[in-house]
């Protein structure tokens, strides 16, 4: 074997040499070939390790090995096509053993690759070397060859369960499918149920190993379930000291140049569990129409650009709401005091006077800074009862006026064809100690819709005002659905015979027509969810693209600056546009709206994900603690790895894994169904099924069902519990 050039070779030099070799190589042979001596030995070892990590050669594990490494080569198949080892990334976790891969580098495999029955526990985004080959149907399947340790040397949040000689940490993330083994000398004396941060040490087909870095709390304590998401998503749980000091120095301003709104019957209307009250409303008849006031807490008065408070609010982006706590965007002195529009207390506000004609057409608007005094803190139920005449109140006339305006606004909403997707929302009820008491479906009254329409109207005015003044604005945009999503929805609706193939789905009204066809039928929730999935996600942008879902050409968030940084930016821009005093938008912020929009959009997504996860944990805890095990429900989703069933009583959804079903089932994606190969049994969207609770994982919020058969109609079987919940489960009777 000929010697090659002296000095430290490049990775390409080594690879060329390896590939030209006629046999497997030892480290000594490779080093000798490149004349590696003295100070070159250590950097050359690092280079060889990098090549091994990249999967371009692999360690020889044979006991009788004569060489250290085997060269990774392509392998011929019987069909003449090549199986190839390539580097892939986990793009989606389909089930605990099935993954969707995409190539990390340019290759002949442009389509997604399915990895099935992996013995390696993989995580989303993880890199691996996979043996790829094409199936008879034209797709690609893979076999995991190596999982890279460089991607596993990270961290995880989980719950510790002690065992003899150590313990296990069960990850709270659904992306991590296997527990971590913790040796006794790596536990940091963690106790049962402790929420811990671990460093991942190694991972192979037999499992994960890690060590505990910190004990962060305990899942059995009150607020344990939300603490998991706070830690998992690295959500800020404490305020910067300087920001708190600034907030404490704040005071309600004197009237000065502000408009005096204290004599108007402005009221706040919020949920019983609302934590902040940042908007108040008023309406009265006006010449051939209506005069409306929407007054919003003047956060810009207290949070000045580039202050410590401003930097903290920007970093957070928004408040995060959990059933047992709130992570506010602003310190409590502002969010629960100075910026909370409490009854009978003077509060600084940004307000908009709006004039509508009798048909609800916008005639005029005017933005002012004011001083207001709320006449009442009403709940939605109280406002509804006043409206219905079942609750006597001196505010009856004011509420009647607002309802009359709401009816006009609602009619206009229908005319412009705003999307009307009404899906059930879970409300988690806790007792005073923070223990789970009840799961409800949140009611949606006319009083909810009234406030929603008043807020939309104010947001429209803010966007139009800033555009007319050619001022910077953070618009709340919602783009039209992509053609691929619309086509997928059209295929589904055609399959269930709700529309024909030629049906146009272009405007929000088109989607509403589909939803209204199934109103008050068993298909309503299923169709509404499919329509929702076809939509784009709303986001913030300095460019006005309109809001498809609301059917609006102009829309910006103005009404919640206590909890959304976007609204604070809009307030500042309005202050600058109409010369309303201090706290105006700076030139620097105005020129950086794109980066601001991207940041707060990402923060919003992170918050929504965390909120959903905590709700899921509480729902799974409810299923664990309920005495019931047998349920009836409806199939709401069909996948290649199982079916999702929504329980009738609570609307809670769990999965029936395909591996638990009593046949080999074939997935028909276009028909949204699974069909048993032997039995011919079909499970499709909308089917009603009886299920039995099989497994509950409170940490991840996952619920597993088992399809009930004639044999399972006897005594109730106690479900397994993957890890401990926040409170000890009741004994099942």
C-alpha positions in Angstrom: 0.0 0.0 0.0 1.6 3.3 -1.1 2.3 6.0 1.3 0.4 9.3 0.9 1.5 12.9 1.6 3.0 14.0 5.0 1.4 16.3 7.6 -2.1 16.1 9.0 -4.4 15.0 6.2 -7.9 16.3 5.5 -11.0 14.2 6.0 -11.4 13.9 2.3 -7.8 12.6 2.0 -8.5 9.9 4.6 -11.8 8.9 3.0 -10.2 8.5 -0.4 -7.6 6.3 1.1 -10.2 4.2 3.0 -12.4 3.8 0.0 -9.5 2.6 -2.2 -8.5 0.0 0.4 -9.1 -3.7 -0.6 -9.6 -4.8 3.0 -10.8 -3.6 6.4 -8.3 -1.3 8.1 -6.7 -0.8 11.5 -6.0 2.6 13.0 -2.3 1.7 12.9 -2.5 1.0 9.2 -4.2 4.3 8.4 -1.8 6.3 10.6 1.2 4.5 9.0 -0.1 5.3 5.6 -0.2 9.0 6.4 3.1 8.9 8.3 1.4 10.2 11.5 4.0 10.7 14.3 4.6 12.8 17.3 2.4 15.8 17.7 0.2 14.7 14.8 -1.1 11.6 16.7 -3.7 13.3 18.9 -5.3 15.5 16.2 -5.3 12.5 13.9 -7.3 10.5 16.5 -9.9 13.2 16.6 -10.1 13.2 12.8 -10.7 9.4 12.8 -13.3 9.8 15.5 -15.2 12.4 13.3 -15.2 10.0 10.4 -16.5 7.2 12.6 -19.2 9.5 14.0 -20.3 10.5 10.4 -20.9 6.8 9.8 -18.4 6.6 6.9 -16.7 3.6 8.6 -17.8 1.6 11.6 -16.2 -0.2 14.4 -15.5 -3.9 14.0 -17.2 -5.6 16.9 -16.1 -9.2 16.0 -14.0 -10.8 18.8 -11.6 -12.3 16.3 -11.1 -9.0 14.5 -7.8 -8.3 12.9 -8.7 -4.7 12.1 -10.3 -1.9 14.1 -12.8 -0.7 11.4 -14.9 -1.9 8.6 -15.6 0.3 5.6 -19.3 1.3 5.1 -20.2 0.1 1.6 -23.3 -0.2 -0.6 -24.9 -3.6 -0.7 -26.5 -5.2 -3.7 -30.1 -6.5 -3.4 -31.7 -9.4 -5.3 -33.6 -6.9 -7.4 -30.4 -5.3 -8.6 -31.2 -2.1 -6.8 -28.8 -0.9 -4.1 -29.4 -0.7 -0.4 -27.5 2.4 0.7 -26.4 3.6 4.1 -27.1 7.3 4.4 -27.3 9.9 7.1 -30.9 10.7 8.0 -32.8 12.9 10.4 -36.0 11.9 12.4 -38.7 14.2 10.9 -41.7 12.7 12.7 -42.4 10.0 15.3 -45.3 7.9 14.0 -45.4 5.5 16.9 -43.0 4.3 19.6 -41.2 2.1 17.0 -42.0 3.8 13.7 -40.3 6.9 12.4 -40.4 9.2 9.4 -36.9 10.0 8.2 -35.5 12.6 5.7 -31.9 12.5 4.3 -29.6 15.0 5.9 -27.5 15.4 2.8 -28.0 15.3 -0.9 -28.9 11.8 -2.1 -31.0 9.8 -4.5 -33.7 9.5 -1.8 -35.7 12.7 -2.1 -38.9 11.3 -0.7 -39.5 10.7 3.0 -38.3 7.3 4.3 -40.2 5.1 6.7 -38.2 3.4 9.5 -40.3 0.7 11.1 -39.8 -1.5 14.2 -36.7 0.3 15.3 -34.9 -1.2 18.2 -33.2 2.2 18.8 -35.2 4.7 20.9 -35.1 7.8 18.7 -36.0 11.4 19.3 -37.4 14.1 17.0 -34.6 15.7 15.0 -32.1 13.0 15.9 -29.5 11.9 13.4 -28.8 8.3 12.5 -27.2 6.2 9.8 -29.9 4.1 8.1 -29.9 1.3 5.6 -32.3 2.3 2.9 -34.0 0.3 0.1 -37.0 0.8 -2.1 -40.2 -1.2 -1.7 -42.3 -2.8 -4.4 -44.8 0.1 -4.2 -42.1 2.7 -4.9 -41.6 4.0 -1.4 -38.5 3.7 0.8 -38.0 1.8 4.1 -35.1 1.9 6.4 -33.2 0.0 9.1 -31.3 1.9 11.7 -27.6 1.1 11.7 -26.2 3.7 14.1 -27.6 6.4 16.3 -25.1 9.2 16.7 -23.9 9.9 20.3 -23.1 13.5 19.4 -26.8 14.2 19.1 -27.6 12.3 22.3 -25.1 14.2 24.5 -27.9 16.6 25.4 -30.3 17.1 28.2 -33.8 16.0 29.2 -36.4 16.8 31.8 -38.2 13.8 33.4 -39.5 12.3 36.6 -37.4 10.0 38.7 -38.5 6.6 39.9 -36.1 4.8 42.3 -35.1 1.2 41.7 -32.5 -1.0 43.2 -29.0 0.3 42.5 -30.2 3.5 41.0 -33.4 4.4 39.2 -35.1 5.5 36.0 -36.1 8.9 34.7 -39.2 9.0 32.5 -39.0 11.8 30.0 -41.9 14.3 30.0 -41.5 14.9 26.3 -43.4 12.8 23.8 -40.4 13.0 21.5 -38.4 10.8 23.9 -39.9 7.3 23.9 -37.6 5.5 26.4 -36.8 6.0 30.0 -33.2 6.8 31.1 -31.3 4.5 33.4 -29.6 6.3 36.3 -26.8 4.6 38.1 -26.8 4.9 41.9 -23.8 7.2 41.9 -25.6 9.5 39.4 -29.0 10.0 41.2 -28.1 13.1 43.3 -30.2 11.4 45.9 -33.4 12.1 43.9 -36.6 10.7 45.5 -39.7 9.2 43.9 -41.6 11.7 41.8 -38.8 14.3 41.7 -38.7 16.3 38.5 -35.1 16.3 37.4 -32.8 17.6 34.7 -30.5 14.9 33.3 -27.5 14.8 31.0 -27.8 12.0 28.5 -24.6 10.0 28.6 -25.2 7.2 26.0 -27.8 5.6 23.9 -28.0 2.3 22.1 -30.5 -0.4 21.2 -30.7 -1.5 24.8 -31.7 1.8 26.3 -30.5 5.2 27.5 -28.1 6.1 30.3 -28.0 9.5 32.0 -27.0 11.3 35.2 -29.1 13.7 37.3 -27.8 17.3 37.1 -30.5 19.0 39.2 -33.7 18.3 41.2 -36.3 20.9 40.1 -39.4 20.0 42.0 -41.7 17.0 42.6 -44.6 15.9 40.4 -46.7 15.0 43.5 -46.7 18.6 44.7 -49.4 21.1 43.7 -48.5 22.8 40.4 -46.3 19.9 39.6 -47.9 19.3 36.1 -47.4 22.9 35.0 -43.9 23.0 36.4 -43.0 20.2 34.0 -43.9 22.4 31.0 -42.2 25.5 32.5 -38.9 23.5 32.8 -39.4 21.6 29.5 -39.9 24.8 27.5 -37.6 26.9 29.5 -40.3 29.4 30.2 -39.3 32.4 32.4 -40.8 31.9 35.9 -39.1 34.8 37.7 -38.8 38.5 36.7 -35.6 40.4 36.3 -34.9 42.4 39.5 -34.7 45.8 37.7 -38.0 45.1 35.9 -39.7 44.5 39.2 -38.3 47.7 40.7 -39.5 49.7 37.7 -43.0 48.2 38.0 -43.1 49.0 41.8 -42.4 52.6 41.0 -45.4 53.0 38.7 -48.3 55.1 39.7 -51.7 55.9 38.1 -51.3 59.2 36.2 -53.4 62.3 36.9 -56.0 63.4 34.3 -53.7 66.0 32.7 -54.1 65.9 28.9 -56.0 62.6 29.0 -59.7 62.4 28.1 -61.9 61.9 31.2 -63.9 58.7 30.6 -64.9 58.1 34.2 -68.6 59.0 33.7 -69.2 56.4 31.1 -70.6 53.0 32.1 -67.5 51.1 31.0 -67.5 47.5 32.3 -65.2 44.6 32.1 -66.6 41.2 31.1 -64.4 38.2 31.6 -64.4 34.5 32.6 -64.7 33.5 36.3 -61.1 32.3 36.2 -59.7 35.4 34.5 -56.5 36.7 36.0 -56.3 40.1 34.4 -58.8 42.6 33.3 -57.3 44.8 30.5 -60.4 45.7 28.4 -63.6 47.5 29.1 -66.6 48.2 26.8 -69.4 50.7 26.4 -72.2 51.4 23.9 -74.9 53.9 23.5 -77.3 55.0 20.7 -76.0 57.7 18.4 -77.5 59.6 15.4 -78.7 56.8 13.1 -76.3 54.3 14.7 -74.1 53.6 17.7 -71.3 55.1 19.7 -68.9 52.5 21.1 -66.0 52.8 23.4 -63.4 50.1 23.8 -60.9 51.1 26.6 -57.7 49.1 27.0 -55.1 49.3 29.9 -52.5 51.9 29.0 -49.5 49.6 29.4 -47.3 51.9 27.3 -47.5 54.5 30.1 -45.7 52.1 32.5 -43.5 50.1 30.0 -41.2 52.5 28.2 -39.2 51.5 25.1 -35.8 49.9 26.0 -36.5 49.9 29.7 -35.9 46.8 31.9 -39.6 46.1 31.8 -39.7 46.4 28.0 -36.8 44.0 27.6 -38.4 41.5 29.9 -41.8 41.8 28.2 -40.2 41.4 24.8 -38.2 38.3 25.9 -41.4 36.6 27.2 -43.5 37.8 24.2 -46.8 36.9 25.9 -48.4 35.6 29.1 -48.7 31.8 29.5 -51.9 30.4 31.1 -52.1 27.1 32.9 -55.0 25.8 35.0 -53.1 26.3 38.2 -51.0 29.4 37.5 -50.2 32.1 35.1 -46.7 33.2 33.9 -47.5 36.9 33.2 -45.7 39.0 30.6 -45.5 41.8 33.1 -44.8 41.8 36.9 -47.8 41.4 39.2 -47.7 45.1 40.2 -48.8 45.9 36.6 -50.7 42.9 35.5 -52.8 42.5 38.6 -52.9 46.1 39.8 -52.0 49.2 37.9 -53.0 47.8 34.5 -56.0 45.8 35.7 -59.2 47.8 35.1 -60.6 47.2 38.6 -64.1 48.5 39.5 -64.4 52.0 41.0 -60.6 52.7 40.7 -59.0 55.2 38.3 -57.0 53.6 35.6 -55.0 54.9 32.7 -56.3 53.6 29.4 -55.9 53.8 25.6 -59.4 54.0 24.2 -61.0 54.2 20.8 -64.3 55.9 20.1 -66.2 54.2 17.3 -69.2 55.4 15.3 -71.3 52.8 13.4 -74.4 53.3 11.4 -77.5 51.1 12.0 -76.2 48.5 9.6 -72.8 48.3 11.4 -70.8 50.1 8.8 -67.7 51.8 10.3 -68.2 55.6 10.0 -65.5 57.0 12.2 -63.0 56.2 14.9 -60.8 58.2 17.2 -57.9 57.0 19.5 -57.3 58.8 22.8 -55.5 58.3 26.0 -57.9 58.5 28.9 -58.6 58.0 32.5 -61.4 55.6 33.2 -63.2 54.0 36.2 -64.8 50.6 35.5 -68.4 50.4 36.8 -68.3 46.6 37.3 -66.3 43.5 36.9 -68.8 41.1 35.3 -68.4 37.5 34.5 -69.7 36.1 31.2 -72.4 34.3 33.1 -73.4 37.5 35.0 -73.6 39.5 31.8 -75.6 36.8 30.1 -78.0 36.7 33.1 -78.4 40.5 33.0 -79.1 40.2 29.3 -81.7 37.5 29.8 -83.4 39.4 32.6 -82.7 36.8 35.3 -80.3 39.1 37.2 -81.3 42.6 38.2 -78.6 45.2 37.7 -78.4 49.0 37.3 -76.3 48.2 34.2 -79.2 46.5 32.4 -79.6 49.3 29.9 -75.9 49.4 29.2 -75.7 45.7 28.6 -78.8 45.9 26.3 -77.1 48.5 24.2 -74.0 46.4 23.8 -76.1 43.4 22.9 -77.9 45.5 20.2 -74.5 46.4 18.7 -73.4 42.8 18.9 -76.3 41.7 16.8 -75.4 44.1 14.1 -71.7 43.1 14.2 -72.7 39.4 14.1 -74.8 40.0 11.0 -71.8 41.7 9.3 -69.6 38.8 10.4 -71.9 36.4 8.6 -72.1 38.6 5.5 -68.3 38.8 5.1 -68.1 35.0 5.6 -65.8 34.8 8.6 -64.9 31.2 9.5 -67.3 29.7 12.0 -65.5 26.8 13.6 -66.9 26.0 17.0 -65.0 23.2 18.7 -65.3 22.1 22.3 -62.7 23.5 24.7 -61.8 21.7 28.0 -61.8 23.6 31.2 -59.8 22.2 34.1 -61.4 22.8 37.5 -59.2 22.7 40.6 -60.0 22.9 44.3 -58.3 25.5 46.6 -55.4 23.2 47.2 -54.7 22.9 43.5 -56.0 19.3 43.2 -58.0 18.2 40.1 -61.7 18.5 40.8 -63.5 18.3 37.5 -63.2 18.5 33.7 -65.8 20.6 31.9 -66.5 21.6 28.4 -66.2 25.4 28.5 -69.5 27.0 27.7 -69.8 29.6 24.9 -72.5 32.2 25.6 -73.7 35.2 23.6 -71.7 37.3 26.2 -68.5 35.6 25.1 -69.3 36.4 21.4 -70.3 40.0 22.3 -66.8 40.8 23.8 -65.1 39.0 20.9 -66.9 41.1 18.3 -66.2 44.4 20.2 -62.5 43.4 20.4 -62.4 42.5 16.7 -63.9 45.9 15.9 -61.3 47.8 17.9 -58.5 45.7 16.3 -59.8 46.6 12.8 -59.8 50.3 13.7 -56.2 50.1 15.0 -54.9 48.5 11.8 -56.8 51.0 9.6 -55.6 53.9 11.6 -52.0 53.0 11.4 -52.2 52.2 7.7 -53.9 55.6 7.0 -51.1 57.4 8.9 -48.5 55.2 7.1 -47.1 54.2 10.4 -45.4 50.9 11.3 -47.8 48.2 12.4 -47.6 44.7 13.6 -50.6 43.1 11.7 -52.2 39.9 12.8 -52.3 38.0 9.5 -53.9 34.8 8.5 -53.0 33.6 5.0 -55.2 31.5 2.7 -54.9 27.8 3.0 -52.3 26.1 0.7 -53.6 24.2 -2.3 -52.3 20.9 -1.0 -54.2 21.3 2.3 -57.4 22.3 0.5 -57.0 19.3 -1.8 -56.5 17.0 1.2 -59.7 18.4 2.8 -61.6 18.1 -0.5 -60.6 14.4 -0.8 -61.8 13.7 2.7 -65.1 15.6 2.2 -65.6 13.8 -1.1 -65.0 10.4 0.5 -67.6 11.0 3.2 -70.0 12.2 0.4 -70.4 15.7 1.8 -69.2 17.5 -1.4 -68.4 16.5 -5.0 -64.9 16.6 -6.5 -65.6 19.9 -8.3 -66.7 21.8 -5.2 -64.7 25.0 -4.8 -63.2 25.7 -1.4 -61.8 29.2 -1.8 -63.5 31.6 0.6 -64.2 31.3 4.4 -67.9 31.1 3.4 -67.1 28.0 1.3 -65.7 26.3 4.4 -68.6 27.5 6.6 -71.1 26.0 4.1 -69.4 22.6 4.7 -69.5 23.0 8.5 -73.2 24.1 8.4 -74.1 21.0 6.4 -73.2 18.8 9.4 -74.3 21.1 12.2 -75.9 19.2 15.1 -74.9 15.8 13.5 -72.4 13.2 14.7 -70.0 14.4 12.0 -69.9 18.1 13.2 -66.8 17.9 15.4 -64.9 15.6 13.0 -65.6 17.9 10.0 -64.9 21.0 11.9 -61.5 19.6 13.0 -60.6 18.7 9.5 -61.5 22.2 8.3 -59.4 23.7 11.1 -56.4 21.5 10.1 -56.6 22.7 6.5 -56.0 26.3 7.7 -52.8 28.2 8.0 -51.5 29.4 11.3 -52.1 33.1 12.2 -48.9 35.1 12.8 -47.6 38.6 13.2 -46.1 40.6 10.3 -45.2 44.2 9.5 -46.8 43.6 6.1 -50.6 43.5 5.7 -51.8 40.3 4.1 -55.3 40.4 5.6 -57.0 37.9 7.9 -58.5 35.0 5.9 -60.3 33.4 8.9 -62.0 36.6 9.9 -62.7 37.7 6.3 -60.9 41.0 7.0 -58.5 43.2 5.0 -57.2 45.0 8.1 -56.5 43.4 11.4 -54.0 44.1 14.3 -53.9 43.1 17.9 -54.7 46.2 20.1 -56.8 44.9 22.9 -54.5 42.9 25.3 -51.2 44.7 25.9 -51.0 43.2 29.4 -50.5 39.8 27.9 -49.2 40.3 24.3 -46.2 42.3 23.3 -47.6 42.8 19.8 -50.4 44.9 21.3 -47.9 47.0 23.1 -46.1 47.7 19.9 -49.5 48.7 18.2 -50.2 51.0 21.2 -46.8 52.7 20.8 -47.3 53.2 17.1 -50.8 54.7 17.7 -49.3 57.1 20.3 -46.7 58.2 17.7 -49.3 58.5 14.9 -51.7 60.7 16.9 -49.1 62.5 19.1 -50.6 61.1 22.3 -47.7 61.7 24.6 -44.8 59.7 25.9 -44.1 56.0 25.4 -44.3 56.2 21.6 -42.7 53.7 19.2 -39.0 54.4 18.6 -37.4 54.6 15.2 -35.3 51.6 16.1 -38.3 49.4 16.9 -40.1 50.7 13.9 -37.3 49.6 11.6 -37.0 46.1 13.3 -40.6 45.0 13.1 -39.8 42.0 11.0 -37.5 40.5 13.7 -39.9 41.5 16.4 -42.8 39.8 14.6 -40.8 36.6 14.1 -39.8 36.5 17.7 -43.2 37.0 19.3 -44.8 34.6 16.8 -42.3 31.9 17.9 -43.0 32.8 21.6 -46.7 32.5 21.0 -46.2 29.0 19.5 -44.1 27.9 22.4 -46.7 29.1 24.9 -49.5 27.5 23.1 -47.6 24.2 23.0 -46.9 24.3 26.7 -50.5 25.2 27.5 -51.8 22.3 25.4 -49.4 19.9 27.1 -50.5 20.9 30.6 -54.1 20.5 29.7 -53.3 17.0 28.2 -51.7 16.1 31.5 -54.7 17.1 33.5 -57.0 15.2 31.1 -54.9 12.1 31.5 -54.9 12.6 35.3 -58.7 12.8 35.2 -58.9 9.5 33.2 -56.5 7.9 35.8 -58.6 9.0 38.8 -62.0 8.3 37.4 -63.8 5.1 38.5 -64.8 4.4 34.9 -62.8 2.2 32.6 -65.2 1.4 29.7 -66.2 4.2 27.4 -68.1 4.9 24.2 -66.7 7.3 21.7 -66.2 8.3 18.1 -63.1 7.9 15.8 -61.7 11.3 15.1 -58.5 10.4 13.4 -57.1 7.3 11.6 -53.4 6.9 11.0 -51.0 4.1 10.0 -50.2 3.4 13.6 -53.7 3.5 15.2 -57.0 5.3 15.6 -57.9 8.2 17.9 -61.1 8.0 19.8 -62.9 10.9 21.5 -64.9 9.9 24.5 -68.6 11.0 24.5 -68.8 12.2 28.2 -65.8 14.4 28.4 -64.5 14.9 24.9 -61.1 13.5 26.0 -59.2 11.7 23.2 -57.0 8.7 23.4 -55.3 6.4 20.9 -55.9 2.7 20.1 -52.5 1.5 18.9 -52.6 -0.6 15.8 -50.4 -3.1 17.6 -53.2 -3.8 20.0 -55.9 -4.4 17.4 -56.9 -8.1 16.8 -55.8 -8.4 13.2 -53.3 -7.2 10.7 -54.8 -3.8 9.6 -54.0 -2.1 6.3 -54.1 1.7 6.3 -56.0 3.4 3.5 -54.9 7.1 3.7 -57.3 8.5 1.1 -60.2 6.7 2.7 -59.1 7.5 6.3 -59.6 3.9 7.3 -58.0 0.8 8.6 -59.1 -2.6 7.2 -58.3 -5.9 8.8 -56.6 -8.2 6.3 -58.2 -11.4 7.7 -61.5 -10.2 9.2 -62.3 -7.4 6.7 -63.2 -5.3 9.7 -63.1 -1.6 8.8 -62.5 1.3 11.2 -63.0 4.7 9.6 -63.4 8.4 10.6 -66.7 9.0 12.4 -67.3 5.4 13.5 -68.6 4.8 17.0 -66.6 2.3 19.0 -66.5 0.9 22.6 -63.1 1.2 24.2 -61.4 0.2 27.4 -58.8 2.3 29.2 -55.5 0.5 28.8 -52.7 2.9 29.8 -52.3 6.4 31.1 -49.1 8.4 31.0 -49.7 11.6 33.0 -46.3 13.0 32.3 -46.8 13.1 28.5 -50.6 13.4 28.6 -51.0 10.2 26.5 -54.0 8.0 26.9 -54.1 4.5 25.4 -57.4 2.6 24.8 -58.1 -1.0 23.8 -61.0 -1.9 21.5 -63.6 -3.8 23.4 -64.6 -7.2 22.1 -67.2 -9.7 23.4 -64.5 -11.1 25.6 -63.7 -7.8 27.2 -67.3 -7.1 28.4 -66.7 -8.7 31.7 -65.0 -7.3 34.8 -63.2 -4.1 34.3 -59.5 -4.4 33.9 -57.3 -1.9 35.7 -55.2 0.2 33.3 -51.5 0.4 33.6 -49.9 3.7 34.7 -46.7 4.6 33.0 -45.5 7.0 35.7 -46.9 8.6 38.8 -49.5 11.4 38.6 -49.6 14.6 40.6 -51.8 13.0 43.3 -52.0 9.3 44.2 -54.8 7.7 42.1 -57.9 6.5 43.7 -58.3 2.7 44.0 -60.6 1.4 41.3 -63.7 -0.4 42.4 
